[in-house]
Amino acid sequence: MAQFLSNLPVGAKVKFGRYQVASETPQEIIWKIAAKNHSGYPANAITLITEKIIDLRAVDAKEPSNSNFSRQNYGNNRYSMSNLDQWLNKDSAAGAWYVAAHGADAPPSTSDSVFNRNTQYSAKAGFLNLFTAAEKAAILNTTIRVVKASIDGGGSEDITRKIFLPSTTEVGLANESGIAEGSKWALFTDNASRISYLTQQAFSNTPSTNKPSAVENAWFWWLRTSYTGTYYYVHTVDPDGSLNLDYAPAALGREGVRPALNLSSSISVSDTTDADGCYTIIWNTPPNPPTVLNVPTDIYGGKTAVISWNAGSDVDGNLAGYELERSINGGAYSQIYKGAALTYIDTITYGWNTVRYRVRSYDTSDAYSSYLTGALKTVINNRIPVISGSDGNLGVKTADFVQTYTVTDPDEGASVTVVEKIDGVVHRTYPVVLGATNTFDITGVTWLRLLNGSHTLTITATDNLGGVATRTYTFTKNMTSFSIEPSIPFEASVMPTRIALSVSRSIPSGSTFEVLVCNNANDASPTWEDATSAVVGNLVHVFTNTTKTAATWAVGIKVNVERGTGSGACYVSGIGGNFE
């Protein structure tokens, strides 16, 4: 199990990074929590200082070309220009970390340093060299205050570092020249809390000719605070935990090094200690990004676009979600979505020229994957056609009807094709005249073929650039009876005497079916005769009428249907026959 670093108390020990004094096997560095969410440090930071002295090294080398005699012979006490400050913040390989900090600067390469301590370290690798990439990335940049000697202008300066030495103020000792270099860390409460010892590694491998007689004996250790009344003295903590009143030349190599740093409080650590009484950091591996980013082939201004991606992966099993970002017209990316979904519907503003999307994964520790970036898309600034009216229910229809509508398009020169559908089946397709009144005809056979019940009319208008508008209507057909009669009678040169008819139909039980015929259909009042039984029996009907008032004889036919109590399909699909 894991917990956050912030859960640990001040004084708790944590293993972080590795160090090698000389050529021995690198060993893990043990740190103590010195402060939590300390004033002036990054928000929610945990401040660590090495539990013990990890090495004996000079703060700065002699500077033979310096115009100041003291700095020529005893080193420079300006912390921001010191060799030790630079070395602590470098991850360079052996012999590659040093860069002159000022015109008279010199590397710590001389073997005699001050008083022949032999603690030169210019040939060493930078302090951070043995830290992993994850460890180096986890160290927070921290702004610290440092006093300056009068030769350097006096007062103080603020510098930003990953690794730094504590100040007199931070370890609970007196401010130099009345200037507070930060504020006191919770770890340091008295002299006893400041007493420090060499690690076994440092004691066994230090190149210094001056060290404690035994590893169990306390020793001196550097602070970053210069003694501002001089040009080369730097404050140290005495073996008894008090402030060394004799100070120490910057080039003195016997003093101990106890670096400090800040880590985020959200870093995960073990919930129990190891054999050394230390908590261990549980490193989070950033998740992998999605491998597929789906963007529509065509992007239209004034419309929406569905952007989707597949799931990323995380070896730690703590994948939390995704960030989708968008770039408009080649500009900077901005976040448009953050969450666990795999789809986002984006609104495309009319007038954009180009758009591009990218997505990445993130986990519960706020670690992010790399981006998966989609192709650059040219925005088609085409406004969709407009169909008059609004979607709705036309209510109950008992007889055939027409639905009128007009189609317009805001883009000059656009051409539009309309498709009419009834219950999803194409009824008509045609190039529409923009602005003209059009009719969706639900009449005649079209009407008769529809069963009673709910139906949907769909009008879809598509312009020449793919812009689509749709209008949808619903209605309920409730037709209880119908009558079919040819609009023009069938004329005859002589009197029709007999007729044979066939009516294709479905007439459920409970419904009535009637067929009427006449041979004087041109008369003002035709003589209708019931031919139902003849049709049902597939027989010939013989006309009984022998008179007419019109100039010519003509045959008329009527088919009448009443649903009554019948249920199910009720229709007439065809009428055929002949007469004599």
N, C-alpha and C positions, 0 to 999 in steps of 0.2 A: 504494500500500500504506500501511498505518497501523501504528502502534505505540502503546503506552501512554506517557503522560507520564512515568511512573515510570522508563522506560528511559533518559531523558535524564540526562546528568551535571549536577552542580552547575556553574553558570556558563553553561549552554546558554541560548540566547535563544528566546523564544516570543512570538508576536504574539497579543494578547488585548485586545479592547475598542478604543474610539476616543476621541480627546480633541480639543478645540478650545480654544485659549488665549483668543482674542478672536472675530473674525468670519471667520477664515480657514477653508478647507476642513478638516473634521475629518480627522485622520490616525490610523492604527493605532498603538497603544501597544506598544512593545517592552519585554518584561520579561526578567529573568534569574532562573534558578532559584537561590534563596538557601539552601534547605535541603530535605531529604527526610525525611518521617516524623518531623518534629521533636518533641522532647519537649514535652508540654503542649498541643500542637495537635491537631486532629482526627486520628483514626487514618488512616494511609496518605495523609496530605496532602502536597502539594508546595507549598512556600512560594516565592512570586514577589515580586520588587521591581523597579520600573522600572529599566531599564538606565541611564537618564540622568534628569536633572532635567526634569520635564515642565512646570513652571510656577514662577513666583515669587509667593508669596502669604504674607500674615501668618497666624500661628496663631490670633490672636484680635484683635478690635477693642478700641479704648478703651471703657471702661465708665464714662461720666460720672456715673451714679447710684450707683456702687459706693462704699461707705463707706471703702474703702482707697484712699489717695491714689495709690499706685503703679499699681493696676489702673485707676484713673480715667484715667491718662495713658499707660500703656504696655501695657494689655491684661492678660488673666487667663492665668496659666500652668498652670492645672489642665486637663490634657488632656481629661478626660471632659466638661468643660463648654465646650470651645473651639469656635469657629466652624469651624475647619478639620476637626476630627473630625466634626462634623455634616455639613458639606458633602461630605466624601469618601464618606459613606454614604447620600447622598440621590440619587434619580433624578428629582427634581422639575424642572419646566420653569423657564425663566429667571425669576428673582425670586421663586420659590415655595418654595425649600428651607429657608429660615431659620425656626426656631421658638425662642423664648427658652428657654435651658437653665436659667436661674435668674432670681431677681427683679431683679438688676442687669445682666443680660446685654444686649448691644447688637449689632446686625448689623454686618458689615464693609462699611459703606456710605459712610464718610467718605473723601474724596479725599486728605486729608493723611496719614492713618494715623500713622505715626511718621516724622519726617524727610522728609515730602513724597514718599513712594515711589509714591503713586497706585496701589496694588494692591488697592483695594476690589473685592469680588467678590459682594456680596449680590444683585446683579442678574443674575449668571450662573446657568445651569442647574446642577443638582447634578452632581457628578463622574460619577455612573453614568448620566446621562441619555442618553448616546450609546451605551451598552452595549445589546446585544440582550437579549431576554427569556431566551434560552438562556444567554447569558453571565452575566447576573445570577443566574440560578437555579443556575449551576455554582459560584459563589463560596461557600465554606464559612464559616459562622459560627465565629469564633475568639475564644477567651477570652484576653485579654492582661492583664498586670499593669502598673500605672502608679503611680509614686511621687506623693506629694502634698506640697505645701508645708505648713509648720507652721500657717499660717492656715486651712488646710483640714483640719486634724487630724493632719497628718503621716502617716508610714507609707506604705501603699499601698492600692490598690483594684483589684479585678478587674472588667473590663468586657468585653462581648462585641460584636464588630464584624465586618463583612465586609471593610472597607478600614481600614487603620491605618498609622501611621508606625512605623518600627522604634525600639527603645530603644537606649540606650548599651550595655546588656548584649548585645543581639542582634547589634550590628555589631562587637562585640569590644572595646569601650572600657570604662572604669571604671564600676562600679556607682555610682549616686547614693545618698549617705547609707548606703552599705553594703547597699542593697536590690537584689537581683537581679530585674530585670524580664524574666523568662524565662531563656533560655540562648543562647549564641552560635550564630549561623548559620554553616554551613560555608563560605559564600561569602567571609566577611570574615576574613582571616588577618593583615593588616597595614595600614599606612597606605595603601599603594599600592592595595590592594583596595577602599578606601573613597573614593578620589578619584572625583569625578563631574563631568560636564559638562552644559550645557544641550542639549536637543534643538535642532535647527535651527528647529523650529516655535516653541519657547519663546523662543529668542534673538531671532527675528524679530518676534514678536508680543507679548512681555511688555509690560504697561503700566508696569512698574517703571522709575523714572528712574535706577536703579542696577543695573547688570548687568556681566558681564565684557566686556572690550574686544573680544574675539573669541570665536566659538563654540568655538574650540579651547582656550580657557582654562578651567581648572577653577573651580568655584564652591562656595559654602556651601550646605548643605542641612539641613533640620530633622530632629531626632529628637523623639520624643514625651516624652522625659524632661525634667521640669522641674528647675530648680535650686532645691532645696527650701529653701535659705537665704533666698530672696527670694519675692516674690509675683507676679513678672511675667517673670523670666528663664527661657528655655528653652534646652536644650543643642542645639548644632549641630555638624556636621562641617565642619572647615576645608577650603579648597581643596587642602591637602596631605594630607588624609585623617586628620588628628589631631583630637582633641577641642578645640573652640574654648573657650579658657579665659576669654574675655571674655563668653561667653554671648551671648544676643540677646533683646531685649524681644519678648514675644509678638506685639505689634502691628507689628513690623518687617516690611516687605513685600518686602525684597530677597532673603530666604532661599529656597532651592529646596525644592520638594516632590517626594519620591520615595515614593509610596505602596507598600504591600505588601498581599498577600492570600494566601489558600490555596485550592488546587484539588484535586480528587480525583486520586489517582495513576492511576485507571483511565480518565481522559479520553484519547481517541485523538488523536494528532498525526501529522503527516506523517513519513515515514521519511527524508526528505531536507530540506535547508534551501533557502530561497528566495534571491533575489538579495541580500537584506539579511542573509543568514546566520541566518535565523530559521526555527524550526519553526512550522507553522501547525496550529491545532486543527481537527480533523475532527469536526464536530458531528453527533451522532446524533439522528435524528428518532424520537420515540416511535412505537410501532406503533399501528395502528388496532384497536379492539376487535372481537370477533365481532359480527355483525349479527343473529344468531338464537340464542336461548336456549330450548331445549326442556325443559319441565317437565311431567310427567304431569298430565292433567286432574284426577285424583283422587289424593290423597296419603293413605296409610293408616298409622296408628300401628302399630308392630310389624312393618312390612314394609319392603322396600327400594324406592327410587325411582331410575330411570335419568334422570340429568341430562345433556344433551348440548348442544353448541353447534357452530356452523360455524367455519371457520378465519378468523382475523384476517388482516391484511395489514401490510406494513412496506416503506416505500419504500427503506429501506437494505438490505433483504434479510437482516436479522439477527434475524428473529422467532424467539424461543426457546421460548415456551410460554404457558401460561394459568394464572391463579389463579382458583379457584372459592371463593366465600365464601358463608356461610349465616347467616341471622338467624333465631333461634328466639323465638317469642312476642313479636316486636317489639323484641328486644334488639339489642345491638351485633353487627355482622358479625364472623365469625371464619373464617379460612382452613381449608378442608377438603381442598383439593387444589391441588397445583402441579406442572405437568409439561406434556409435549407432547401428551398424549391429548386427544381431543375428547369423551370420555364419562367420566362418573363415576357409580358406583353408590353412592348414599347410604342409610344405614340410618336409618330414622325411628323414634325412640323413642316407644313407646306413652305417651300422656298429653300430648304437645305439642299446643298449640292452633293455632298458625300457624307457617308456615315460608316463607322467601323466599330466593331465590338471586340472586347477581350474579357476573359473570365479567369479567375483563379480560385483555389481552395484555401480555406483557413481552418484551423483547429481550435480546440477549447483553450489552448495556451497562447492564442493570438499569433501563432506561427503561420506564415503564408507560403503557398507554392509559387512557382513561376507562373507567368501568364500564358494562356492559350489565346492567340489572336486570330480573329477571322479576317476574311478578305475585305478589301475596300469596296464599298458598294456605292454606285451612283444612284442618287435619289431621283426617281421619276416623278416630276412635279406635275402630275395629271390629276385634275379634280374629277370626281366621279359624276356620272349623270344624275339627274334629279327626276324622280317620278312623282307626279302630283299626288296629293292626298296623304293618308297615313294608314299604316297597318290597322286592321280591325275586323270585327265580326259583322257581317252583313245581315245577320239574323236568319229567320225562317223564310224560305222561299217555297211557295206553293205553285209557281208557274215559272216558265222560262224568263230570262232577264239578260240585260247587258250591263257591263261595268265599264264606265268611261274613264279615261286617264290621258294625261299628256306627259311627254318626256322632253326635258331640256338638258343642256350641258353647258356649264360655265366656261369651258375652254373653246375659244374661237376655232372654227374649222373642224371640230370633232364630228365623227360619224358614229352612229349608235345602232346596234342591232338588238331587237327585243325578242325574247322567248316567252311565250305564254304557256303555262302548264296547269293542268287540272289533276290534282292528287299525284303530282310528280311525273305525270305523263305529258309529253309535249303536245300542245294543241295547235300552236302556230308559231312560226319563226319568220321575222320580216325586218327589213331595214326601215326604221321609223323616221318619219318626217318630224324634226325637232319643232316643238311648239304646237303641233297639230293635235286635234282631239282624236283619240283612238278608242275603239270599243272591243272589249273582251266579250264575245258573244257566247252566252250559255243558253242557246236556243235550239229549236228543232230537234234533230236527232241527237245532238250533243246533250241537250237537256234530258231527253227521253232515256238515254243510255245510263244516266246516273241513277244509282239506287238511292232510296230514301236514307237519310242519315247525314253525317257531317262530311264536308268536302273542303278542300283547300285550293284556292286560286293563287298562282304565283306569277308575277310579272318581273322578269329580269332584264335589265338594260345594261349592255356591255359596250364601252366605247372602244375606239381603235387602238388605245394604249393599254387596254386591259382593265380599266376602271369599271367596277361593277356596282350597280344599285339594284335593290330588290324591294318589291312591294308584295305583301302577303295579305290575302283576305280569306276569311273562313265564312261558311254559311251552312245552314242545315236545310236539306231538301225534305219537304213533307208534302208530297203529292198524293191525294186520296182518290183521284179520278183523272182520266184523260180521254180525249177523243181524237181520232185520226181521220182526216178527210182530205183526199186530193184537192188541191186548190183549183184545178181545171178538170171538169167532167170529161169523160171519154165519149166523144160524139160518134153518132152512127147515121148512116144514110137511110136506113129503114128501121123500123121499130125493133129494138132488142126484145127477144122472147125468153131467153134463158141465160143464166150466168153461173159459172163455176169459179169458186174462190178458195184460196188457201191462205191462212193467217198463221205465220210463225209466232208463237207466243209462249208465255209462262204465266198461267193464271192459277194462283193458289186457291185451295179450298176456302170458302167464305167470301170470295170475290165474285163479281158478276162480269160476264163477257157478252157483248151484244154486237151483232153485225147487221147493218141496215143497207139496203140497196134500192135503187130506183132506175127506171128507164126514161124518165122525163126530167132529168137533172137541170135542163135549161129553163124549166118553168119557174114562175115566181114562187109557186108552192108545190114542190115536187111531191110525188106520191111515194112515200118511203114504205118498203116492205121488209119484214123481219126475215133475214136469211141465216140467222144464228144456227138453227138446227141443221141446215144444209152444210154449213162450214164445219160444224162439229162432226157431222156424219160423213164428211167428204162426198157430199151429194151435189147435184145440180139444182139450183133454185129456178123455178119457172115464174116469170113475171105475170102478175094478174092484171096489171094496169095496161090499158089499150088506148089511152087518150093523152094528148099533149096540147099545150097552148103556145108553146114556143115554136119557132120556125123549124127547128131540127130536134131529132131525138138525141139523147145523151145519157150515158150510164153514170150514176153517182154511187159512191161507197162511203159508209161511215162505220168506224169501229169504236165502240164505247166500252170503257172499263171502269168499274168501281171497285176499290180495294175492299170495302166492307170490313169484315173481320179477318180477312186473309193476312197471313204473315209470310215473310220471305220475298224472294224476287217476284215482281209482278210487272210484266212488260209485253209489248208487241215489237218484234224485231223486223218483220217483213210482211208484205201483202202481195199476193200474186194471183193471177187467174186469167179468164177470158170470157167473152160473152158471144151469143149468137143472135 
